[in-house]
Amino acid sequence: MRRWFVVLAAALAGFVVPAAASQEKPLREPDVIFVPTPQEVVERMLELADVRPGEVVYDLGCGDGRIPVTASKKYGVRSWGFDINPVRVKESLENVERNHVQHLVTIKLQDIFELDLSKADVITLYLLPQLNVKLIPQLDKLKPGSRIVSHDFNMEGVRPKREVTMTPPGGREHRIYLWVTPLEKERRN
Ligand SMILES: C[S@@+](CC[C@H](N)C(=O)[O-])C[C@H]1O[C@@H](n2cnc3c(N)ncnc32)[C@H](O)[C@@H]1O
């Protein structure tokens, strides 16, 4: 396993305390801390997901709202962002307002593991490998032809349709995984 992957997964799992600690209490402890996806990677994730007019994009664990804001601004589609941390929800709402996409983006304080995903056409993830796996029962209920894109982390047991890597200027290598529903489960021996 590459070293950056271990460091990154540890940081996201909260073993590294973020510089700006939250003053407000989340619904419960987040399963993963906020680490933003670089804007270039956000754009590539949405391209890979092939967002089409009239579709609905859900970002599960939306952080500062950059993915729903970008999806709505660039593709004119309706987007939803869900986060368990009220500080992130506030930042997302500010981001939505700054970018004048209030008519297209909805931000909710919600635990993603209690969400019905059936209305989404595209799901974006930047969580952790084990959280991607925990989402499988919910992702199995997506409409056929829905796309799921995950920044950096795979979903063990489900074969991705595509895997790409990219290195934004001055940054590290990022990996993006794409799945299309129905999910193609790998055979266990
Ligand atoms: C690594 S950040 C990704 C943020 C954003 N999606 C991006 O790519 O820039 C993960 C986010 O998930 C949120 N989160 C963690 N556990 C959650 C849960 N059970 N339900 C909703 N949000 C959660 C965290 O508060 C954090 O903002």
The ligand as a Gaussian input file, in Angstrom:
#p B3LYP/6-31G(d) Opt

LIG

0 1
 C      -13.227000      14.263000       3.543000
 S      -14.558000      15.407000       3.767000
 C      -15.118000      15.608000       2.069000
 C      -15.808000      16.943000       1.825000
 C      -16.290000      17.172000       0.391000
 N      -17.144000      16.102000      -0.065000
 C      -15.117000      17.297000      -0.555000
 O      -14.850000      16.303000      -1.277000
 O      -14.470000      18.356000      -0.557000
 C      -15.819000      14.358000       4.516000
 C      -17.015000      15.100000       5.087000
 O      -17.951000      14.108000       5.532000
 C      -18.616000      14.588000       6.692000
 N      -19.157000      13.428000       7.403000
 C      -18.499000      12.500000       8.141000
 N      -19.338000      11.543000       8.577000
 C      -20.572000      11.866000       8.121000
 C      -21.867000      11.259000       8.223000
 N      -22.061000      10.100000       8.875000
 N      -22.913000      11.880000       7.629000
 C      -22.743000      13.056000       6.961000
 N      -21.544000      13.660000       6.825000
 C      -20.466000      13.075000       7.374000
 C      -17.527000      15.354000       7.444000
 O      -18.089000      16.289000       8.338000
 C      -16.746000      15.990000       6.285000
 O      -17.201000      17.291000       6.001000

